[in-house]
């Protein structure tokens, strides 16, 4: 009888341990998105972390952060994990606005495939398509502003690449 009670207690303890959610990684989710740390993102997904938690400064979600830094695999992991593709930051921009404006074609494609709404307008009144249809010279200052704010965090914008790829991103947004 004593052995039966001990065995039952051991089985219950093992089963209780199996039902626990994994603990969230020590790497914050926004940092994981910014750095492209897919393992940490998957750990956050497994732990049930809020994939849509806005950052306290600009209100960007981890998906918007991944889109800004061009972290394609991180963005795809967040999308697959259930991140809201149409969530907006304090500027009213979505991950699609961000990926399109910064010319990250693979992220644009992944967002569109996941149902991102191309018709959402940000606080400036622009859709993702309209943000890349404007002449480069008209928006160069915005790129410089973004680079100044996010450069210390590792964002490096190649202005020649952006100018060359904007029409391709616009075409991609028109086709989908």
C-alpha positions in Angstrom: 0.0 0.0 0.0 2.8 2.4 0.9 4.5 1.6 -2.4 1.3 2.3 -4.3 0.9 5.7 -2.6 4.6 6.6 -3.4 4.3 5.5 -7.0 1.0 7.4 -7.4 2.7 10.5 -5.9 5.6 10.2 -8.2 3.4 9.8 -11.3 1.4 12.9 -10.3 4.5 14.9 -9.7 5.9 14.0 -13.1 2.6 14.7 -14.8 2.3 18.1 -13.1 5.8 19.0 -14.3 4.9 18.0 -17.9 1.9 20.4 -18.0 3.8 23.5 -17.1 4.4 26.1 -19.7 8.0 26.8 -20.5 9.5 29.9 -18.9 10.0 32.9 -21.2 13.6 33.4 -22.4 15.7 36.0 -20.6 16.1 37.9 -23.9 13.2 40.5 -24.1 10.9 39.8 -27.1 11.5 43.2 -28.7 15.3 42.7 -28.5 14.9 39.2 -30.0 12.9 40.7 -32.8 15.4 43.5 -33.4 18.4 41.1 -33.4 16.7 38.3 -35.3 17.0 35.9 -32.5 14.5 33.3 -33.7 15.3 30.8 -30.9 14.3 33.4 -28.3 11.2 34.3 -30.3 10.1 30.7 -30.4 10.8 30.5 -26.7 8.5 33.4 -26.1 5.8 31.8 -28.3 6.1 28.5 -26.3 5.9 30.4 -23.0 2.8 32.3 -24.1 4.4 35.7 -24.1 2.3 38.6 -25.6 3.5 38.7 -29.2 1.7 42.1 -29.7 3.2 43.9 -26.6 3.9 47.5 -27.8 7.2 49.0 -27.0 6.8 51.9 -24.5 8.3 54.6 -26.7 6.8 54.2 -30.2 4.2 51.6 -29.6 5.7 49.2 -32.1 4.9 45.5 -31.7 7.8 42.9 -32.0 6.6 42.2 -35.6 6.9 45.9 -36.5 10.4 45.9 -34.9 11.4 42.8 -36.9 10.1 44.5 -40.1 12.1 47.7 -39.3 15.3 45.8 -38.8 14.8 43.5 -41.8 14.7 40.4 -39.7 12.8 38.1 -42.1 13.1 34.9 -40.1 12.1 36.7 -36.9 9.1 38.3 -38.7 8.0 34.9 -40.1 8.3 33.2 -36.7 6.2 36.0 -35.1 3.6 35.7 -37.9 3.5 31.9 -37.5 3.2 32.3 -33.7 0.1 34.4 -34.1 1.3 38.0 -34.0 -1.4 40.4 -35.3 -0.2 41.5 -38.8 -2.4 44.6 -38.8 -1.4 45.9 -35.3 -0.4 49.6 -35.4 2.2 51.7 -33.6 1.7 55.2 -32.2 2.2 56.6 -35.8 -0.6 54.3 -37.1 1.9 52.3 -39.1 1.7 48.5 -39.4 4.5 46.0 -40.0 3.5 46.3 -43.7 4.0 50.0 -43.8 7.4 49.5 -42.1 8.6 46.6 -44.2 7.5 48.4 -47.4 9.0 51.8 -46.6 12.3 50.1 -45.6 12.2 47.9 -48.7 12.3 44.5 -47.0 10.6 42.6 -49.9 10.6 39.1 -48.2 8.8 40.5 -45.1 6.3 42.3 -47.3 5.5 39.0 -49.1 5.2 37.2 -45.8 2.8 39.8 -44.4 0.7 39.8 -47.5 0.5 36.0 -47.5 -0.6 36.2 -43.8 -3.5 38.6 -44.7 -2.0 42.0 -44.0 -4.4 44.8 -45.0 -2.8 47.0 -47.7 -5.5 49.6 -47.3 -4.7 50.7 -43.7 -3.6 54.3 -43.6 -1.1 55.5 -41.0 -1.5 58.8 -39.1 0.1 60.6 -42.1 -2.8 59.3 -44.2 -0.6 56.9 -46.3 -1.0 53.3 -47.2 2.1 51.1 -47.5 1.9 51.5 -51.3 1.6 55.3 -51.1 4.6 55.5 -48.8 6.8 53.9 -51.5 5.3 55.6 -54.5 6.4 59.1 -53.4 9.7 60.3 -55.0 12.8 59.3 -53.0 13.9 62.9 -52.7 10.6 63.7 -51.0 11.0 61.1 -48.3 14.8 61.1 -47.9 14.5 63.2 -44.8 12.3 60.5 -43.2 14.9 57.9 -43.9 17.5 60.1 -42.2 15.2 60.6 -39.2 14.6 56.9 -38.9 18.3 56.2 -39.2 19.2 58.8 -36.6 16.7 57.2 -34.1 17.4 53.6 -34.8 21.0 53.7 -36.0 22.4 53.5 -32.4 20.4 50.2 -32.1 22.0 48.8 -35.2 19.8 50.0 -38.1 21.9 50.8 -41.1 20.0 52.2 -44.1 21.6 52.0 -47.6 20.0 55.0 -49.3 21.0 53.8 -52.8 19.4 50.4 -52.2 16.2 52.1 -50.8 16.0 54.4 -53.8 16.5 51.6 -56.3 14.1 49.1 -54.6 11.2 51.4 -53.8 9.6 50.9 -57.2 9.9 47.1 -56.9 8.2 47.2 -53.5 5.4 49.4 -55.0 4.9 46.9 -57.8 4.8 44.0 -55.3 2.1 45.8 -53.3 0.1 46.4 -56.5 0.2 42.8 -57.5 -0.9 41.2 -54.3 
